[in-house]
Amino acid sequence: MLFKLIVLLMAAVLRSLHLTSEGLQEVVNIRASINTGLTDTLKKAFPLTKPIDRPVLENKEDISP
């Protein structure tokens, strides 16, 4: 879901918001919440990064191996 949000920010659907400094910061904020977070390089380049809350997904189906 978070990756999809980044793609939508970059798509024409949301007017390519990643091309503005605020939009790029929003992409980095979302990226900080995915998997292992930001690399050291990105942390240095974007010191004001605040990871967003990860959405809670409830799996109502029993998954068995």
PQR file of N, CA, C, O and H, with PARSE charges and radii, in Angstrom:
ATOM      1  N   MET A   1       0.819  -1.190   0.000 -0.4000 1.5000
ATOM      2  CA  MET A   1       0.000   0.000   0.000 -0.0000 2.0000
ATOM      3  C   MET A   1       0.869   1.263   0.000  0.5500 1.7000
ATOM      4  O   MET A   1       0.542   2.249  -0.661 -0.5500 1.4000
ATOM      5  N   LEU A   2       1.966   1.225   0.738 -0.4000 1.5000
ATOM      6  CA  LEU A   2       2.829   2.401   0.790 -0.0000 2.0000
ATOM      7  C   LEU A   2       3.537   2.624  -0.541  0.5500 1.7000
ATOM      8  O   LEU A   2       3.680   3.759  -0.996 -0.5500 1.4000
ATOM      9  H   LEU A   2       2.232   0.424   1.276  0.4000 1.0000
ATOM     10  N   PHE A   3       3.975   1.541  -1.155 -0.4000 1.5000
ATOM     11  CA  PHE A   3       4.608   1.669  -2.462 -0.0000 2.0000
ATOM     12  C   PHE A   3       3.621   2.232  -3.478  0.5500 1.7000
ATOM     13  O   PHE A   3       3.981   3.070  -4.305 -0.5500 1.4000
ATOM     14  H   PHE A   3       3.859   0.619  -0.785  0.4000 1.0000
ATOM     15  N   LYS A   4       2.381   1.771  -3.414 -0.4000 1.5000
ATOM     16  CA  LYS A   4       1.343   2.269  -4.315 -0.0000 2.0000
ATOM     17  C   LYS A   4       1.144   3.767  -4.114  0.5500 1.7000
ATOM     18  O   LYS A   4       0.948   4.504  -5.081 -0.5500 1.4000
ATOM     19  H   LYS A   4       2.088   1.090  -2.742  0.4000 1.0000
ATOM     20  N   LEU A   5       1.193   4.214  -2.874 -0.4000 1.5000
ATOM     21  CA  LEU A   5       1.055   5.643  -2.590 -0.0000 2.0000
ATOM     22  C   LEU A   5       2.177   6.449  -3.224  0.5500 1.7000
ATOM     23  O   LEU A   5       1.940   7.532  -3.759 -0.5500 1.4000
ATOM     24  H   LEU A   5       1.353   3.615  -2.089  0.4000 1.0000
ATOM     25  N   ILE A   6       3.396   5.929  -3.168 -0.4000 1.5000
ATOM     26  CA  ILE A   6       4.522   6.613  -3.817 -0.0000 2.0000
ATOM     27  C   ILE A   6       4.313   6.683  -5.321  0.5500 1.7000
ATOM     28  O   ILE A   6       4.547   7.723  -5.937 -0.5500 1.4000
ATOM     29  H   ILE A   6       3.588   5.049  -2.734  0.4000 1.0000
ATOM     30  N   VAL A   7       3.876   5.589  -5.908 -0.4000 1.5000
ATOM     31  CA  VAL A   7       3.633   5.567  -7.357 -0.0000 2.0000
ATOM     32  C   VAL A   7       2.564   6.589  -7.722  0.5500 1.7000
ATOM     33  O   VAL A   7       2.698   7.292  -8.724 -0.5500 1.4000
ATOM     34  H   VAL A   7       3.685   4.744  -5.408  0.4000 1.0000
ATOM     35  N   LEU A   8       1.515   6.679  -6.930 -0.4000 1.5000
ATOM     36  CA  LEU A   8       0.464   7.666  -7.210 -0.0000 2.0000
ATOM     37  C   LEU A   8       0.980   9.090  -7.089  0.5500 1.7000
ATOM     38  O   LEU A   8       0.575   9.963  -7.857 -0.5500 1.4000
ATOM     39  H   LEU A   8       1.406   6.109  -6.116  0.4000 1.0000
ATOM     40  N   LEU A   9       1.863   9.333  -6.140 -0.4000 1.5000
ATOM     41  CA  LEU A   9       2.455  10.666  -6.015 -0.0000 2.0000
ATOM     42  C   LEU A   9       3.278  11.022  -7.254  0.5500 1.7000
ATOM     43  O   LEU A   9       3.342  12.183  -7.657 -0.5500 1.4000
ATOM     44  H   LEU A   9       2.192   8.624  -5.517  0.4000 1.0000
ATOM     45  N   MET A  10       3.897  10.019  -7.844 -0.4000 1.5000
ATOM     46  CA  MET A  10       4.745  10.258  -9.005 -0.0000 2.0000
ATOM     47  C   MET A  10       3.959  10.257 -10.313  0.5500 1.7000
ATOM     48  O   MET A  10       4.431  10.778 -11.323 -0.5500 1.4000
ATOM     49  H   MET A  10       3.845   9.076  -7.517  0.4000 1.0000
ATOM     50  N   ALA A  11       2.775   9.681 -10.295 -0.4000 1.5000
ATOM     51  CA  ALA A  11       1.975   9.573 -11.516 -0.0000 2.0000
ATOM     52  C   ALA A  11       1.263  10.890 -11.816  0.5500 1.7000
ATOM     53  O   ALA A  11       1.164  11.775 -10.965 -0.5500 1.4000
ATOM     54  H   ALA A  11       2.392   9.258  -9.474  0.4000 1.0000
ATOM     55  N   ALA A  12       0.785  10.989 -13.014 -0.4000 1.5000
ATOM     56  CA  ALA A  12       0.050  12.176 -13.435 -0.0000 2.0000
ATOM     57  C   ALA A  12      -1.242  12.337 -12.646  0.5500 1.7000
ATOM     58  O   ALA A  12      -1.819  13.424 -12.609 -0.5500 1.4000
ATOM     59  H   ALA A  12       0.866  10.271 -13.705  0.4000 1.0000
ATOM     60  N   VAL A  13      -1.698  11.256 -12.016 -0.4000 1.5000
ATOM     61  CA  VAL A  13      -2.938  11.300 -11.240 -0.0000 2.0000
ATOM     62  C   VAL A  13      -2.865  12.403 -10.180  0.5500 1.7000
ATOM     63  O   VAL A  13      -3.843  13.113  -9.946 -0.5500 1.4000
ATOM     64  H   VAL A  13      -1.229  10.373 -12.046  0.4000 1.0000
ATOM     65  N   LEU A  14      -1.709  12.540  -9.549 -0.4000 1.5000
ATOM     66  CA  LEU A  14      -1.543  13.562  -8.517 -0.0000 2.0000
ATOM     67  C   LEU A  14      -0.582  14.662  -8.970  0.5500 1.7000
ATOM     68  O   LEU A  14       0.104  15.262  -8.142 -0.5500 1.4000
ATOM     69  H   LEU A  14      -0.914  11.963  -9.740  0.4000 1.0000
ATOM     70  N   ARG A  15      -0.530  14.923 -10.234 -0.4000 1.5000
ATOM     71  CA  ARG A  15       0.237  16.020 -10.826 -0.0000 2.0000
ATOM     72  C   ARG A  15       1.741  15.956 -10.564  0.5500 1.7000
ATOM     73  O   ARG A  15       2.388  16.990 -10.404 -0.5500 1.4000
ATOM     74  H   ARG A  15      -1.088  14.436 -10.906  0.4000 1.0000
ATOM     75  N   SER A  16       2.290  14.760 -10.520 -0.4000 1.5000
ATOM     76  CA  SER A  16       3.740  14.591 -10.359 -0.0000 2.0000
ATOM     77  C   SER A  16       4.282  15.387  -9.166  0.5500 1.7000
ATOM     78  O   SER A  16       5.222  16.169  -9.308 -0.5500 1.4000
ATOM     79  H   SER A  16       1.764  13.920 -10.650  0.4000 1.0000
ATOM     80  N   LEU A  17       3.688  15.183  -8.013 -0.4000 1.5000
ATOM     81  CA  LEU A  17       4.063  15.939  -6.821 -0.0000 2.0000
ATOM     82  C   LEU A  17       5.501  15.692  -6.377  0.5500 1.7000
ATOM     83  O   LEU A  17       6.061  16.501  -5.637 -0.5500 1.4000
ATOM     84  H   LEU A  17       2.925  14.548  -7.898  0.4000 1.0000
ATOM     85  N   HIS A  18       6.102  14.598  -6.812 -0.4000 1.5000
ATOM     86  CA  HIS A  18       7.476  14.305  -6.415 -0.0000 2.0000
ATOM     87  C   HIS A  18       8.477  15.290  -7.000  0.5500 1.7000
ATOM     88  O   HIS A  18       9.644  15.283  -6.608 -0.5500 1.4000
ATOM     89  H   HIS A  18       5.646  13.942  -7.414  0.4000 1.0000
ATOM     90  N   LEU A  19       8.050  16.126  -7.920 -0.4000 1.5000
ATOM     91  CA  LEU A  19       8.955  17.092  -8.544 -0.0000 2.0000
ATOM     92  C   LEU A  19       9.120  18.360  -7.715  0.5500 1.7000
ATOM     93  O   LEU A  19       9.964  19.197  -8.036 -0.5500 1.4000
ATOM     94  H   LEU A  19       7.103  16.132  -8.238  0.4000 1.0000
ATOM     95  N   THR A  20       8.337  18.515  -6.666 -0.4000 1.5000
ATOM     96  CA  THR A  20       8.491  19.653  -5.764 -0.0000 2.0000
ATOM     97  C   THR A  20       9.279  19.198  -4.542  0.5500 1.7000
ATOM     98  O   THR A  20       9.345  18.003  -4.258 -0.5500 1.4000
ATOM     99  H   THR A  20       7.651  17.835  -6.405  0.4000 1.0000
ATOM    100  N   SER A  21       9.872  20.133  -3.825 -0.4000 1.5000
ATOM    101  CA  SER A  21      10.651  19.743  -2.646 -0.0000 2.0000
ATOM    102  C   SER A  21       9.754  19.126  -1.574  0.5500 1.7000
ATOM    103  O   SER A  21      10.158  18.190  -0.883 -0.5500 1.4000
ATOM    104  H   SER A  21       9.819  21.105  -4.056  0.4000 1.0000
ATOM    105  N   GLU A  22       8.529  19.657  -1.437 -0.4000 1.5000
ATOM    106  CA  GLU A  22       7.597  19.095  -0.456 -0.0000 2.0000
ATOM    107  C   GLU A  22       7.153  17.690  -0.869  0.5500 1.7000
ATOM    108  O   GLU A  22       7.034  16.797  -0.029 -0.5500 1.4000
ATOM    109  H   GLU A  22       8.201  20.417  -1.998  0.4000 1.0000
ATOM    110  N   GLY A  23       6.914  17.505  -2.152 -0.4000 1.5000
ATOM    111  CA  GLY A  23       6.507  16.201  -2.655 -0.0000 2.0000
ATOM    112  C   GLY A  23       7.609  15.168  -2.514  0.5500 1.7000
ATOM    113  O   GLY A  23       7.347  14.018  -2.160 -0.5500 1.4000
ATOM    114  H   GLY A  23       7.011  18.230  -2.834  0.4000 1.0000
ATOM    115  N   LEU A  24       8.846  15.577  -2.790 -0.4000 1.5000
ATOM    116  CA  LEU A  24       9.977  14.665  -2.642 -0.0000 2.0000
ATOM    117  C   LEU A  24      10.149  14.275  -1.175  0.5500 1.7000
ATOM    118  O   LEU A  24      10.434  13.118  -0.866 -0.5500 1.4000
ATOM    119  H   LEU A  24       9.058  16.511  -3.078  0.4000 1.0000
ATOM    120  N   GLN A  25       9.977  15.239  -0.275 -0.4000 1.5000
ATOM    121  CA  GLN A  25      10.071  14.924   1.154 -0.0000 2.0000
ATOM    122  C   GLN A  25       8.977  13.947   1.557  0.5500 1.7000
ATOM    123  O   GLN A  25       9.213  13.064   2.382 -0.5500 1.4000
ATOM    124  H   GLN A  25       9.746  16.179  -0.525  0.4000 1.0000
ATOM    125  N   GLU A  26       7.794  14.089   0.994 -0.4000 1.5000
ATOM    126  CA  GLU A  26       6.703  13.158   1.288 -0.0000 2.0000
ATOM    127  C   GLU A  26       7.046  11.748   0.805  0.5500 1.7000
ATOM    128  O   GLU A  26       6.758  10.773   1.499 -0.5500 1.4000
ATOM    129  H   GLU A  26       7.602  14.806   0.324  0.4000 1.0000
ATOM    130  N   VAL A  27       7.648  11.629  -0.359 -0.4000 1.5000
ATOM    131  CA  VAL A  27       8.076  10.323  -0.869 -0.0000 2.0000
ATOM    132  C   VAL A  27       9.110   9.713   0.075  0.5500 1.7000
ATOM    133  O   VAL A  27       9.045   8.521   0.376 -0.5500 1.4000
ATOM    134  H   VAL A  27       7.883  12.421  -0.923  0.4000 1.0000
ATOM    135  N   VAL A  28      10.056  10.513   0.539 -0.4000 1.5000
ATOM    136  CA  VAL A  28      11.081  10.012   1.454 -0.0000 2.0000
ATOM    137  C   VAL A  28      10.455   9.616   2.794  0.5500 1.7000
ATOM    138  O   VAL A  28      10.866   8.624   3.397 -0.5500 1.4000
ATOM    139  H   VAL A  28      10.110  11.481   0.294  0.4000 1.0000
ATOM    140  N   ASN A  29       9.474  10.373   3.261 -0.4000 1.5000
ATOM    141  CA  ASN A  29       8.780  10.028   4.505 -0.0000 2.0000
ATOM    142  C   ASN A  29       8.097   8.660   4.383  0.5500 1.7000
ATOM    143  O   ASN A  29       8.148   7.847   5.306 -0.5500 1.4000
ATOM    144  H   ASN A  29       9.140  11.179   2.772  0.4000 1.0000
ATOM    145  N   ILE A  30       7.468   8.423   3.251 -0.4000 1.5000
ATOM    146  CA  ILE A  30       6.811   7.132   3.020 -0.0000 2.0000
ATOM    147  C   ILE A  30       7.866   6.033   2.920  0.5500 1.7000
ATOM    148  O   ILE A  30       7.711   4.959   3.500 -0.5500 1.4000
ATOM    149  H   ILE A  30       7.427   9.083   2.502  0.4000 1.0000
ATOM    150  N   ARG A  31       8.935   6.309   2.185 -0.4000 1.5000
ATOM    151  CA  ARG A  31      10.023   5.323   2.019 -0.0000 2.0000
ATOM    152  C   ARG A  31      10.622   4.939   3.366  0.5500 1.7000
ATOM    153  O   ARG A  31      11.037   3.795   3.552 -0.5500 1.4000
ATOM    154  H   ARG A  31       9.061   7.182   1.714  0.4000 1.0000
ATOM    155  N   ALA A  32      10.671   5.864   4.295 -0.4000 1.5000
ATOM    156  CA  ALA A  32      11.230   5.583   5.619 -0.0000 2.0000
ATOM    157  C   ALA A  32      10.392   4.558   6.377  0.5500 1.7000
ATOM    158  O   ALA A  32      10.877   3.940   7.326 -0.5500 1.4000
ATOM    159  H   ALA A  32      10.333   6.793   4.144  0.4000 1.0000
ATOM    160  N   SER A  33       9.153   4.377   5.970 -0.4000 1.5000
ATOM    161  CA  SER A  33       8.257   3.438   6.646 -0.0000 2.0000
ATOM    162  C   SER A  33       8.218   2.066   5.975  0.5500 1.7000
ATOM    163  O   SER A  33       7.553   1.156   6.470 -0.5500 1.4000
ATOM    164  H   SER A  33       8.759   4.879   5.200  0.4000 1.0000
ATOM    165  N   ILE A  34       8.911   1.911   4.872 -0.4000 1.5000
ATOM    166  CA  ILE A  34       8.891   0.656   4.123 -0.0000 2.0000
ATOM    167  C   ILE A  34      10.119  -0.181   4.483  0.5500 1.7000
ATOM    168  O   ILE A  34      11.244   0.317   4.487 -0.5500 1.4000
ATOM    169  H   ILE A  34       9.451   2.650   4.470  0.4000 1.0000
ATOM    170  N   ASN A  35       9.887  -1.443   4.780 -0.4000 1.5000
ATOM    171  CA  ASN A  35      10.940  -2.440   5.045 -0.0000 2.0000
ATOM    172  C   ASN A  35      11.964  -1.948   6.064  0.5500 1.7000
ATOM    173  O   ASN A  35      11.622  -1.743   7.229 -0.5500 1.4000
ATOM    174  H   ASN A  35       8.972  -1.848   4.777  0.4000 1.0000
ATOM    175  N   THR A  36      13.197  -1.758   5.650 -0.4000 1.5000
ATOM    176  CA  THR A  36      14.267  -1.415   6.589 -0.0000 2.0000
ATOM    177  C   THR A  36      14.474   0.081   6.759  0.5500 1.7000
ATOM    178  O   THR A  36      15.431   0.495   7.415 -0.5500 1.4000
ATOM    179  H   THR A  36      13.475  -1.924   4.704  0.4000 1.0000
ATOM    180  N   GLY A  37      13.620   0.887   6.197 -0.4000 1.5000
ATOM    181  CA  GLY A  37      13.755   2.338   6.365 -0.0000 2.0000
ATOM    182  C   GLY A  37      14.711   2.948   5.358  0.5500 1.7000
ATOM    183  O   GLY A  37      14.867   2.452   4.242 -0.5500 1.4000
ATOM    184  H   GLY A  37      12.843   0.552   5.664  0.4000 1.0000
ATOM    185  N   LEU A  38      15.350   4.037   5.776 -0.4000 1.5000
ATOM    186  CA  LEU A  38      16.225   4.784   4.878 -0.0000 2.0000
ATOM    187  C   LEU A  38      17.673   4.335   5.007  0.5500 1.7000
ATOM    188  O   LEU A  38      18.112   3.869   6.058 -0.5500 1.4000
ATOM    189  H   LEU A  38      15.223   4.439   6.683  0.4000 1.0000
ATOM    190  N   THR A  39      18.391   4.490   3.916 -0.4000 1.5000
ATOM    191  CA  THR A  39      19.833   4.255   3.952 -0.0000 2.0000
ATOM    192  C   THR A  39      20.488   5.430   4.668  0.5500 1.7000
ATOM    193  O   THR A  39      19.864   6.476   4.852 -0.5500 1.4000
ATOM    194  H   THR A  39      18.034   4.869   3.063  0.4000 1.0000
ATOM    195  N   ASP A  40      21.739   5.259   5.070 -0.4000 1.5000
ATOM    196  CA  ASP A  40      22.459   6.346   5.738 -0.0000 2.0000
ATOM    197  C   ASP A  40      22.582   7.565   4.829  0.5500 1.7000
ATOM    198  O   ASP A  40      22.526   8.702   5.296 -0.5500 1.4000
ATOM    199  H   ASP A  40      22.246   4.410   4.920  0.4000 1.0000
ATOM    200  N   THR A  41      22.748   7.325   3.539 -0.4000 1.5000
ATOM    201  CA  THR A  41      22.865   8.424   2.577 -0.0000 2.0000
ATOM    202  C   THR A  41      21.579   9.244   2.533  0.5500 1.7000
ATOM    203  O   THR A  41      21.623  10.475   2.539 -0.5500 1.4000
ATOM    204  H   THR A  41      22.793   6.401   3.160  0.4000 1.0000
ATOM    205  N   LEU A  42      20.435   8.565   2.489 -0.4000 1.5000
ATOM    206  CA  LEU A  42      19.157   9.280   2.465 -0.0000 2.0000
ATOM    207  C   LEU A  42      18.897   9.997   3.787  0.5500 1.7000
ATOM    208  O   LEU A  42      18.321  11.085   3.796 -0.5500 1.4000
ATOM    209  H   LEU A  42      20.399   7.565   2.484  0.4000 1.0000
ATOM    210  N   LYS A  43      19.313   9.403   4.896 -0.4000 1.5000
ATOM    211  CA  LYS A  43      19.146  10.062   6.201 -0.0000 2.0000
ATOM    212  C   LYS A  43      19.913  11.372   6.260  0.5500 1.7000
ATOM    213  O   LYS A  43      19.431  12.362   6.810 -0.5500 1.4000
ATOM    214  H   LYS A  43      19.781   8.520   4.888  0.4000 1.0000
ATOM    215  N   LYS A  44      21.125  11.371   5.681 -0.4000 1.5000
ATOM    216  CA  LYS A  44      21.932  12.599   5.651 -0.0000 2.0000
ATOM    217  C   LYS A  44      21.334  13.628   4.699  0.5500 1.7000
ATOM    218  O   LYS A  44      21.356  14.824   4.987 -0.5500 1.4000
ATOM    219  H   LYS A  44      21.516  10.567   5.234  0.4000 1.0000
ATOM    220  N   ALA A  45      20.803  13.172   3.572 -0.4000 1.5000
ATOM    221  CA  ALA A  45      20.258  14.081   2.564 -0.0000 2.0000
ATOM    222  C   ALA A  45      18.912  14.668   2.983  0.5500 1.7000
ATOM    223  O   ALA A  45      18.562  15.774   2.570 -0.5500 1.4000
ATOM    224  H   ALA A  45      20.786  12.200   3.338  0.4000 1.0000
ATOM    225  N   PHE A  46      18.151  13.928   3.808 -0.4000 1.5000
ATOM    226  CA  PHE A  46      16.824  14.368   4.224 -0.0000 2.0000
ATOM    227  C   PHE A  46      16.707  14.284   5.745  0.5500 1.7000
ATOM    228  O   PHE A  46      16.045  13.387   6.266 -0.5500 1.4000
ATOM    229  H   PHE A  46      18.436  13.030   4.143  0.4000 1.0000
ATOM    230  N   PRO A  47      17.348  15.216   6.462 -0.5600 1.5000
ATOM    231  CA  PRO A  47      17.358  15.138   7.925  0.2800 2.0000
ATOM    232  C   PRO A  47      15.996  15.402   8.578  0.5500 1.7000
ATOM    233  O   PRO A  47      15.812  15.066   9.748 -0.5500 1.4000
ATOM    234  N   LEU A  48      15.058  15.980   7.872 -0.4000 1.5000
ATOM    235  CA  LEU A  48      13.739  16.301   8.438 -0.0000 2.0000
ATOM    236  C   LEU A  48      12.718  15.191   8.226  0.5500 1.7000
ATOM    237  O   LEU A  48      11.520  15.407   8.408 -0.5500 1.4000
ATOM    238  H   LEU A  48      15.207  16.253   6.922  0.4000 1.0000
ATOM    239  N   THR A  49      13.178  14.018   7.846 -0.4000 1.5000
ATOM    240  CA  THR A  49      12.288  12.906   7.535 -0.0000 2.0000
ATOM    241  C   THR A  49      11.562  12.406   8.772  0.5500 1.7000
ATOM    242  O   THR A  49      12.163  12.169   9.819 -0.5500 1.4000
ATOM    243  H   THR A  49      14.152  13.843   7.698  0.4000 1.0000
ATOM    244  N   LYS A  50      10.252  12.254   8.622 -0.4000 1.5000
ATOM    245  CA  LYS A  50       9.409  11.688   9.670 -0.0000 2.0000
ATOM    246  C   LYS A  50       8.624  10.541   9.054  0.5500 1.7000
ATOM    247  O   LYS A  50       7.715  10.774   8.257 -0.5500 1.4000
ATOM    248  H   LYS A  50       9.764  12.447   7.771  0.4000 1.0000
ATOM    249  N   PRO A  51       8.962   9.305   9.412 -0.5600 1.5000
ATOM    250  CA  PRO A  51       8.238   8.156   8.846  0.2800 2.0000
ATOM    251  C   PRO A  51       6.740   8.262   9.128  0.5500 1.7000
ATOM    252  O   PRO A  51       6.327   8.702  10.201 -0.5500 1.4000
ATOM    253  N   ILE A  52       5.945   7.858   8.161 -0.4000 1.5000
ATOM    254  CA  ILE A  52       4.495   7.887   8.343 -0.0000 2.0000
ATOM    255  C   ILE A  52       4.056   6.620   9.057  0.5500 1.7000
ATOM    256  O   ILE A  52       4.801   5.641   9.110 -0.5500 1.4000
ATOM    257  H   ILE A  52       6.280   7.501   7.289  0.4000 1.0000
ATOM    258  N   ASP A  53       2.860   6.638   9.601 -0.4000 1.5000
ATOM    259  CA  ASP A  53       2.320   5.445  10.243 -0.0000 2.0000
ATOM    260  C   ASP A  53       2.012   4.398   9.190  0.5500 1.7000
ATOM    261  O   ASP A  53       1.427   4.690   8.147 -0.5500 1.4000
ATOM    262  H   ASP A  53       2.255   7.434   9.558  0.4000 1.0000
ATOM    263  N   ARG A  54       2.416   3.179   9.484 -0.4000 1.5000
ATOM    264  CA  ARG A  54       2.114   2.080   8.563 -0.0000 2.0000
ATOM    265  C   ARG A  54       0.659   1.695   8.722  0.5500 1.7000
ATOM    266  O   ARG A  54       0.156   1.627   9.844 -0.5500 1.4000
ATOM    267  H   ARG A  54       2.892   2.942  10.332  0.4000 1.0000
ATOM    268  N   PRO A  55      -0.031   1.440   7.607 -0.5600 1.5000
ATOM    269  CA  PRO A  55      -1.431   1.023   7.707  0.2800 2.0000
ATOM    270  C   PRO A  55      -1.549  -0.364   8.347  0.5500 1.7000
ATOM    271  O   PRO A  55      -0.701  -1.234   8.149 -0.5500 1.4000
ATOM    272  N   VAL A  56      -2.607  -0.539   9.104 -0.4000 1.5000
ATOM    273  CA  VAL A  56      -2.855  -1.833   9.738 -0.0000 2.0000
ATOM    274  C   VAL A  56      -3.736  -2.651   8.797  0.5500 1.7000
ATOM    275  O   VAL A  56      -4.839  -2.243   8.436 -0.5500 1.4000
ATOM    276  H   VAL A  56      -3.296   0.167   9.264  0.4000 1.0000
ATOM    277  N   LEU A  57      -3.224  -3.803   8.415 -0.4000 1.5000
ATOM    278  CA  LEU A  57      -3.971  -4.681   7.537 -0.0000 2.0000
ATOM    279  C   LEU A  57      -4.417  -5.888   8.337  0.5500 1.7000
ATOM    280  O   LEU A  57      -3.605  -6.599   8.929 -0.5500 1.4000
ATOM    281  H   LEU A  57      -2.328  -4.135   8.709  0.4000 1.0000
ATOM    282  N   GLU A  58      -5.689  -6.099   8.343 -0.4000 1.5000
ATOM    283  CA  GLU A  58      -6.210  -7.237   9.068 -0.0000 2.0000
ATOM    284  C   GLU A  58      -6.523  -8.356   8.081  0.5500 1.7000
ATOM    285  O   GLU A  58      -7.286  -8.174   7.132 -0.5500 1.4000
ATOM    286  H   GLU A  58      -6.348  -5.522   7.861  0.4000 1.0000
ATOM    287  N   ASN A  59      -5.931  -9.488   8.320 -0.4000 1.5000
ATOM    288  CA  ASN A  59      -6.157 -10.642   7.471 -0.0000 2.0000
ATOM    289  C   ASN A  59      -7.248 -11.475   8.125  0.5500 1.7000
ATOM    290  O   ASN A  59      -7.028 -12.095   9.166 -0.5500 1.4000
ATOM    291  H   ASN A  59      -5.311  -9.635   9.091  0.4000 1.0000
ATOM    292  N   LYS A  60      -8.388 -11.487   7.531 -0.4000 1.5000
ATOM    293  CA  LYS A  60      -9.512 -12.196   8.099 -0.0000 2.0000
ATOM    294  C   LYS A  60      -9.571 -13.658   7.682  0.5500 1.7000
ATOM    295  O   LYS A  60     -10.408 -14.415   8.173 -0.5500 1.4000
ATOM    296  H   LYS A  60      -8.567 -10.983   6.686  0.4000 1.0000
ATOM    297  N   GLU A  61      -8.700 -14.047   6.795 -0.4000 1.5000
ATOM    298  CA  GLU A  61      -8.650 -15.442   6.352 -0.0000 2.0000
ATOM    299  C   GLU A  61      -7.559 -16.171   7.108  0.5500 1.7000
ATOM    300  O   GLU A  61      -6.505 -15.604   7.399 -0.5500 1.4000
ATOM    301  H   GLU A  61      -8.020 -13.432   6.396  0.4000 1.0000
ATOM    302  N   ASP A  62      -7.813 -17.421   7.423 -0.4000 1.5000
ATOM    303  CA  ASP A  62      -6.777 -18.253   8.009 -0.0000 2.0000
ATOM    304  C   ASP A  62      -5.845 -18.714   6.903  0.5500 1.7000
ATOM    305  O   ASP A  62      -6.281 -19.273   5.896 -0.5500 1.4000
ATOM    306  H   ASP A  62      -8.669 -17.882   7.186  0.4000 1.0000
ATOM    307  N   ILE A  63      -4.581 -18.477   7.099 -0.4000 1.5000
ATOM    308  CA  ILE A  63      -3.594 -18.905   6.108 -0.0000 2.0000
ATOM    309  C   ILE A  63      -2.874 -20.101   6.695  0.5500 1.7000
ATOM    310  O   ILE A  63      -2.302 -20.024   7.782 -0.5500 1.4000
ATOM    311  H   ILE A  63      -4.227 -18.023   7.917  0.4000 1.0000
ATOM    312  N   SER A  64      -2.904 -21.188   5.982 -0.4000 1.5000
ATOM    313  CA  SER A  64      -2.208 -22.373   6.455 -0.0000 2.0000
ATOM    314  C   SER A  64      -1.163 -22.783   5.411  0.5500 1.7000
ATOM    315  O   SER A  64      -1.363 -22.592   4.211 -0.5500 1.4000
ATOM    316  H   SER A  64      -3.368 -21.250   5.098  0.4000 1.0000
ATOM    317  N   PRO A  65      -0.061 -23.341   5.877 -0.5600 1.5000
ATOM    318  CA  PRO A  65       1.004 -23.719   4.949  0.2800 2.0000
ATOM    319  C   PRO A  65       0.648 -24.811   4.041  0.5500 1.7000
ATOM    320  O   PRO A  65       1.464 -25.216   3.213 -0.5500 1.4000
TER
END
